[in-house]
Amino acid sequence: MRLYTNSISKKAKLVEAEYWNGENWVWNLQWRREWFEWEKDTVANLIRKVEGTIILRDRKDEEIWNGDKIKV
């Protein structure tokens, strides 16, 4: 929740939070203030997750659920 509250771009689309720099995908996450020391692990975890995401330039976005299946 802290990441969200500190975000400048709460309603931004993914395309507004990154850009292509030649052949490299660059995340451009923007915050309204610097992180306190005790918050930096949370930010580092987010950065690791997004940097581990594979972005394909010529492919349409799609949602994929990788969670557990819920039986109803």
A tleap script that builds the chain and sets N, CA, C and O, in Angstrom:
source leaprc.protein.ff14SB
mol = sequence {
  NMET ARG LEU TYR THR ASN SER ILE SER LYS
  LYS ALA LYS LEU VAL GLU ALA GLU TYR TRP
  ASN GLY GLU ASN TRP VAL TRP ASN LEU GLN
  TRP ARG ARG GLU TRP PHE GLU TRP GLU LYS
  ASP THR VAL ALA ASN LEU ILE ARG LYS VAL
  GLU GLY THR ILE ILE LEU ARG ASP ARG LYS
  ASP GLU GLU ILE TRP ASN GLY ASP LYS ILE
  LYS CVAL
}
set mol.1.N position { 0.821 -1.195 0.000 }
set mol.1.CA position { 0.000 0.000 0.000 }
set mol.1.C position { 0.870 1.266 0.000 }
set mol.1.O position { 0.517 2.263 -0.629 }
set mol.2.N position { 1.986 1.222 0.695 }
set mol.2.CA position { 2.859 2.396 0.777 }
set mol.2.C position { 3.383 2.794 -0.599 }
set mol.2.O position { 3.514 3.983 -0.889 }
set mol.3.N position { 3.684 1.815 -1.444 }
set mol.3.CA position { 4.145 2.120 -2.798 }
set mol.3.C position { 3.091 2.920 -3.548 }
set mol.3.O position { 3.405 3.900 -4.223 }
set mol.4.N position { 1.857 2.498 -3.427 }
set mol.4.CA position { 0.761 3.169 -4.117 }
set mol.4.C position { 0.578 4.595 -3.611 }
set mol.4.O position { 0.439 5.525 -4.405 }
set mol.5.N position { 0.577 4.768 -2.298 }
set mol.5.CA position { 0.340 6.107 -1.761 }
set mol.5.C position { 1.463 7.080 -2.103 }
set mol.5.O position { 1.236 8.289 -2.150 }
set mol.6.N position { 2.653 6.579 -2.337 }
set mol.6.CA position { 3.781 7.447 -2.682 }
set mol.6.C position { 3.924 7.659 -4.193 }
set mol.6.O position { 4.763 8.444 -4.634 }
set mol.7.N position { 3.124 6.976 -4.965 }
set mol.7.CA position { 3.212 7.091 -6.417 }
set mol.7.C position { 2.672 8.431 -6.914 }
set mol.7.O position { 1.653 8.922 -6.427 }
set mol.8.N position { 3.354 9.003 -7.870 }
set mol.8.CA position { 2.869 10.220 -8.529 }
set mol.8.C position { 1.787 9.864 -9.544 }
set mol.8.O position { 0.895 10.666 -9.821 }
set mol.9.N position { 1.874 8.662 -10.089 }
set mol.9.CA position { 1.031 8.262 -11.224 }
set mol.9.C position { 0.040 7.167 -10.847 }
set mol.9.O position { 0.085 6.076 -11.415 }
set mol.10.N position { -0.844 7.437 -9.909 }
set mol.10.CA position { -1.779 6.407 -9.433 }
set mol.10.C position { -2.699 5.880 -10.529 }
set mol.10.O position { -3.106 4.719 -10.488 }
set mol.11.N position { -3.023 6.701 -11.487 }
set mol.11.CA position { -3.948 6.281 -12.545 }
set mol.11.C position { -3.247 6.041 -13.874 }
set mol.11.O position { -3.895 5.920 -14.914 }
set mol.12.N position { -1.937 5.973 -13.835 }
set mol.12.CA position { -1.171 5.802 -15.073 }
set mol.12.C position { -1.323 4.394 -15.621 }
set mol.12.O position { -1.518 3.436 -14.872 }
set mol.13.N position { -1.233 4.285 -16.915 }
set mol.13.CA position { -1.198 2.994 -17.590 }
set mol.13.C position { 0.245 2.523 -17.640 }
set mol.13.O position { 1.174 3.319 -17.503 }
set mol.14.N position { 0.423 1.247 -17.835 }
set mol.14.CA position { 1.764 0.684 -17.895 }
set mol.14.C position { 2.625 1.403 -18.921 }
set mol.14.O position { 3.802 1.665 -18.674 }
set mol.15.N position { 2.049 1.721 -20.064 }
set mol.15.CA position { 2.798 2.373 -21.130 }
set mol.15.C position { 3.328 3.743 -20.692 }
set mol.15.O position { 4.267 4.263 -21.295 }
set mol.16.N position { 2.738 4.323 -19.660 }
set mol.16.CA position { 3.173 5.624 -19.163 }
set mol.16.C position { 4.261 5.499 -18.081 }
set mol.16.O position { 4.815 6.503 -17.634 }
set mol.17.N position { 4.558 4.266 -17.670 }
set mol.17.CA position { 5.534 4.044 -16.595 }
set mol.17.C position { 6.837 3.458 -17.117 }
set mol.17.O position { 7.687 3.034 -16.334 }
set mol.18.N position { 6.997 3.433 -18.430 }
set mol.18.CA position { 8.206 2.861 -19.008 }
set mol.18.C position { 8.379 3.369 -20.425 }
set mol.18.O position { 7.489 4.009 -20.984 }
set mol.19.N position { 9.537 3.075 -20.997 }
set mol.19.CA position { 9.767 3.463 -22.392 }
set mol.19.C position { 10.880 2.606 -22.972 }
set mol.19.O position { 11.655 1.990 -22.240 }
set mol.20.N position { 10.947 2.574 -24.271 }
set mol.20.CA position { 12.024 1.881 -24.970 }
set mol.20.C position { 13.171 2.854 -25.184 }
set mol.20.O position { 12.967 3.978 -25.641 }
set mol.21.N position { 14.355 2.423 -24.857 }
set mol.21.CA position { 15.564 3.182 -25.127 }
set mol.21.C position { 16.385 2.317 -26.073 }
set mol.21.O position { 17.187 1.490 -25.639 }
set mol.22.N position { 16.177 2.514 -27.358 }
set mol.22.CA position { 16.785 1.612 -28.340 }
set mol.22.C position { 16.137 0.248 -28.222 }
set mol.22.O position { 14.930 0.121 -28.431 }
set mol.23.N position { 16.904 -0.766 -27.895 }
set mol.23.CA position { 16.379 -2.119 -27.713 }
set mol.23.C position { 16.142 -2.456 -26.245 }
set mol.23.O position { 15.757 -3.580 -25.921 }
set mol.24.N position { 16.368 -1.495 -25.357 }
set mol.24.CA position { 16.234 -1.734 -23.921 }
set mol.24.C position { 14.942 -1.143 -23.374 }
set mol.24.O position { 14.564 -0.022 -23.716 }
set mol.25.N position { 14.273 -1.907 -22.525 }
set mol.25.CA position { 13.068 -1.479 -21.836 }
set mol.25.C position { 13.492 -0.796 -20.538 }
set mol.25.O position { 14.239 -1.383 -19.755 }
set mol.26.N position { 13.032 0.428 -20.295 }
set mol.26.CA position { 13.432 1.192 -19.119 }
set mol.26.C position { 12.186 1.548 -18.314 }
set mol.26.O position { 11.258 2.170 -18.832 }
set mol.27.N position { 12.175 1.151 -17.048 }
set mol.27.CA position { 11.070 1.513 -16.157 }
set mol.27.C position { 11.283 2.934 -15.667 }
set mol.27.O position { 12.401 3.324 -15.329 }
set mol.28.N position { 10.206 3.705 -15.630 }
set mol.28.CA position { 10.258 5.099 -15.215 }
set mol.28.C position { 9.241 5.321 -14.090 }
set mol.28.O position { 8.282 6.076 -14.248 }
set mol.29.N position { 9.463 4.656 -12.961 }
set mol.29.CA position { 8.558 4.796 -11.825 }
set mol.29.C position { 8.878 6.098 -11.104 }
set mol.29.O position { 10.038 6.402 -10.827 }
set mol.30.N position { 7.834 6.856 -10.807 }
set mol.30.CA position { 8.048 8.172 -10.198 }
set mol.30.C position { 7.325 8.246 -8.861 }
set mol.30.O position { 6.197 7.776 -8.713 }
set mol.31.N position { 8.005 8.849 -7.895 }
set mol.31.CA position { 7.498 8.931 -6.531 }
set mol.31.C position { 7.398 10.380 -6.102 }
set mol.31.O position { 8.157 11.226 -6.575 }
set mol.32.N position { 6.475 10.668 -5.217 }
set mol.32.CA position { 6.285 12.057 -4.776 }
set mol.32.C position { 7.281 12.475 -3.709 }
set mol.32.O position { 7.427 13.665 -3.432 }
set mol.33.N position { 7.973 11.505 -3.101 }
set mol.33.CA position { 9.005 11.824 -2.117 }
set mol.33.C position { 10.056 10.722 -2.114 }
set mol.33.O position { 9.836 9.645 -2.667 }
set mol.34.N position { 11.188 10.989 -1.496 }
set mol.34.CA position { 12.235 9.981 -1.332 }
set mol.34.C position { 11.751 8.926 -0.340 }
set mol.34.O position { 10.901 9.202 0.507 }
set mol.35.N position { 12.290 7.734 -0.452 }
set mol.35.CA position { 11.917 6.640 0.454 }
set mol.35.C position { 12.687 6.737 1.759 }
set mol.35.O position { 13.872 7.070 1.779 }
set mol.36.N position { 11.978 6.435 2.866 }
set mol.36.CA position { 12.644 6.323 4.159 }
set mol.36.C position { 13.460 5.034 4.150 }
set mol.36.O position { 13.169 4.113 3.386 }
set mol.37.N position { 14.459 4.974 4.982 }
set mol.37.CA position { 15.342 3.806 5.028 }
set mol.37.C position { 14.553 2.510 5.243 }
set mol.37.O position { 14.853 1.496 4.613 }
set mol.38.N position { 13.557 2.533 6.117 }
set mol.38.CA position { 12.791 1.336 6.433 }
set mol.38.C position { 11.832 0.925 5.305 }
set mol.38.O position { 11.261 -0.164 5.365 }
set mol.39.N position { 11.644 1.751 4.302 }
set mol.39.CA position { 10.776 1.433 3.165 }
set mol.39.C position { 11.552 0.861 1.981 }
set mol.39.O position { 10.956 0.281 1.073 }
set mol.40.N position { 12.845 1.015 1.981 }
set mol.40.CA position { 13.654 0.696 0.800 }
set mol.40.C position { 13.616 -0.781 0.403 }
set mol.40.O position { 13.752 -1.085 -0.782 }
set mol.41.N position { 13.438 -1.701 1.339 }
set mol.41.CA position { 13.320 -3.121 0.983 }
set mol.41.C position { 12.066 -3.377 0.153 }
set mol.41.O position { 12.092 -4.164 -0.794 }
set mol.42.N position { 10.978 -2.716 0.507 }
set mol.42.CA position { 9.725 -2.876 -0.241 }
set mol.42.C position { 9.884 -2.377 -1.674 }
set mol.42.O position { 9.426 -3.022 -2.618 }
set mol.43.N position { 10.528 -1.237 -1.828 }
set mol.43.CA position { 10.771 -0.670 -3.160 }
set mol.43.C position { 11.690 -1.596 -3.957 }
set mol.43.O position { 11.444 -1.842 -5.138 }
set mol.44.N position { 12.737 -2.106 -3.327 }
set mol.44.CA position { 13.672 -3.014 -4.004 }
set mol.44.C position { 12.960 -4.280 -4.474 }
set mol.44.O position { 13.259 -4.792 -5.553 }
set mol.45.N position { 12.022 -4.787 -3.676 }
set mol.45.CA position { 11.254 -5.969 -4.084 }
set mol.45.C position { 10.407 -5.676 -5.316 }
set mol.45.O position { 10.330 -6.503 -6.225 }
set mol.46.N position { 9.776 -4.515 -5.355 }
set mol.46.CA position { 8.989 -4.131 -6.532 }
set mol.46.C position { 9.883 -4.031 -7.763 }
set mol.46.O position { 9.535 -4.549 -8.824 }
set mol.47.N position { 11.018 -3.377 -7.633 }
set mol.47.CA position { 11.929 -3.211 -8.767 }
set mol.47.C position { 12.385 -4.572 -9.282 }
set mol.47.O position { 12.442 -4.781 -10.494 }
set mol.48.N position { 12.710 -5.499 -8.387 }
set mol.48.CA position { 13.103 -6.851 -8.821 }
set mol.48.C position { 11.986 -7.527 -9.597 }
set mol.48.O position { 12.241 -8.196 -10.598 }
set mol.49.N position { 10.743 -7.357 -9.143 }
set mol.49.CA position { 9.609 -7.986 -9.831 }
set mol.49.C position { 9.391 -7.402 -11.223 }
set mol.49.O position { 9.225 -8.145 -12.190 }
set mol.50.N position { 9.390 -6.070 -11.328 }
set mol.50.CA position { 9.118 -5.471 -12.640 }
set mol.50.C position { 10.285 -5.667 -13.592 }
set mol.50.O position { 10.075 -5.848 -14.791 }
set mol.51.N position { 11.507 -5.635 -13.082 }
set mol.51.CA position { 12.653 -5.849 -13.963 }
set mol.51.C position { 12.737 -7.293 -14.447 }
set mol.51.O position { 13.369 -7.570 -15.466 }
set mol.52.N position { 12.109 -8.204 -13.731 }
set mol.52.CA position { 12.074 -9.593 -14.148 }
set mol.52.C position { 10.968 -9.889 -15.153 }
set mol.52.O position { 10.843 -11.016 -15.631 }
set mol.53.N position { 10.172 -8.882 -15.472 }
set mol.53.CA position { 9.080 -9.043 -16.435 }
set mol.53.C position { 9.626 -8.956 -17.853 }
set mol.53.O position { 10.394 -8.052 -18.182 }
set mol.54.N position { 9.223 -9.903 -18.681 }
set mol.54.CA position { 9.668 -9.915 -20.072 }
set mol.54.C position { 8.716 -9.049 -20.892 }
set mol.54.O position { 7.510 -9.294 -20.927 }
set mol.55.N position { 9.263 -8.053 -21.540 }
set mol.55.CA position { 8.479 -7.138 -22.362 }
set mol.55.C position { 8.838 -7.397 -23.820 }
set mol.55.O position { 10.006 -7.375 -24.207 }
set mol.56.N position { 7.802 -7.641 -24.617 }
set mol.56.CA position { 8.010 -7.882 -26.042 }
set mol.56.C position { 7.480 -6.685 -26.815 }
set mol.56.O position { 6.326 -6.288 -26.652 }
set mol.57.N position { 8.309 -6.130 -27.634 }
set mol.57.CA position { 7.979 -4.881 -28.323 }
set mol.57.C position { 6.796 -5.011 -29.286 }
set mol.57.O position { 5.935 -4.132 -29.311 }
set mol.58.N position { 6.736 -6.055 -30.056 }
set mol.58.CA position { 5.717 -6.159 -31.105 }
set mol.58.C position { 4.569 -7.082 -30.727 }
set mol.58.O position { 4.021 -7.775 -31.584 }
set mol.59.N position { 4.204 -7.096 -29.465 }
set mol.59.CA position { 3.154 -7.985 -29.016 }
set mol.59.C position { 2.129 -7.215 -28.193 }
set mol.59.O position { 2.489 -6.337 -27.409 }
set mol.60.N position { 0.862 -7.540 -28.370 }
set mol.60.CA position { -0.208 -6.882 -27.636 }
set mol.60.C position { -0.180 -7.331 -26.171 }
set mol.60.O position { 0.122 -8.487 -25.879 }
set mol.61.N position { -0.497 -6.412 -25.256 }
set mol.61.CA position { -0.568 -6.754 -23.838 }
set mol.61.C position { -1.687 -7.752 -23.592 }
set mol.61.O position { -2.717 -7.738 -24.266 }
set mol.62.N position { -1.462 -8.616 -22.612 }
set mol.62.CA position { -2.506 -9.544 -22.210 }
set mol.62.C position { -2.325 -9.863 -20.736 }
set mol.62.O position { -1.220 -9.792 -20.197 }
set mol.63.N position { -3.443 -10.219 -20.090 }
set mol.63.CA position { -3.391 -10.599 -18.690 }
set mol.63.C position { -3.224 -12.105 -18.590 }
set mol.63.O position { -3.841 -12.862 -19.340 }
set mol.64.N position { -2.385 -12.531 -17.659 }
set mol.64.CA position { -2.190 -13.954 -17.420 }
set mol.64.C position { -2.252 -14.178 -15.917 }
set mol.64.O position { -1.542 -13.518 -15.159 }
set mol.65.N position { -3.103 -15.112 -15.480 }
set mol.65.CA position { -3.222 -15.423 -14.064 }
set mol.65.C position { -2.288 -16.579 -13.739 }
set mol.65.O position { -2.427 -17.670 -14.293 }
set mol.66.N position { -1.337 -16.341 -12.841 }
set mol.66.CA position { -0.405 -17.390 -12.423 }
set mol.66.C position { -0.698 -17.883 -11.019 }
set mol.66.O position { 0.083 -18.653 -10.460 }
set mol.67.N position { -1.795 -17.460 -10.448 }
set mol.67.CA position { -2.133 -17.852 -9.084 }
set mol.67.C position { -2.808 -19.205 -9.033 }
set mol.67.O position { -2.979 -19.873 -10.053 }
set mol.68.N position { -3.189 -19.598 -7.829 }
set mol.68.CA position { -3.879 -20.881 -7.644 }
set mol.68.C position { -5.274 -20.820 -8.222 }
set mol.68.O position { -5.907 -19.765 -8.237 }
set mol.69.N position { -5.753 -21.967 -8.702 }
set mol.69.CA position { -7.132 -22.064 -9.169 }
set mol.69.C position { -8.033 -22.200 -7.957 }
set mol.69.O position { -7.727 -22.943 -7.024 }
set mol.70.N position { -9.129 -21.489 -7.975 }
set mol.70.CA position { -10.075 -21.542 -6.856 }
set mol.70.C position { -11.265 -22.394 -7.267 }
set mol.70.O position { -11.900 -22.128 -8.288 }
set mol.71.N position { -11.566 -23.408 -6.484 }
set mol.71.CA position { -12.723 -24.262 -6.752 }
set mol.71.C position { -13.950 -23.631 -6.095 }
set mol.71.O position { -13.928 -23.253 -4.923 }
set mol.72.N position { -15.014 -23.531 -6.881 }
set mol.72.CA position { -16.253 -22.944 -6.361 }
set mol.72.C position { -17.216 -24.023 -5.991 }
set mol.72.O position { -18.321 -23.733 -5.533 }
savepdb mol mol.pdb
quit
